[in-house]
């Protein structure tokens, strides 16, 4: 993470850093502990087959359960954008990795906004990523257009 090393992370920045660490290491059971019971994850630019809003711990864990089997990814070059509220964080970062089903690169720049509730748990996580990068990474070279390229969300 490339946050300013001379200053401590705000609670929201720390939660975002933990989100990235746990997701990239496949620790989904630990990741869900960051979220409030009714917390949401939003994907405003999600491609067909991927929901734009997932709410509640049960739905979140069901949605993310397949991520570690879908992508081998690390999140790098995290740059936090200062906010006035320590329970809100905005960050820009890059993903570096591959889609496991195709072996194709999964590399893109992401901007995330995270908001914590009063207890310090994630109540809203909004992830702005490019769906075209996901589609390209998930589509086998020999696939015809129109093939479902969504990642498995239920196991």
Order of alpha helices (4+ residues) and beta strands (2+ residues): alpha-alpha-beta-beta-alpha-alpha-beta-beta-beta-beta-alpha
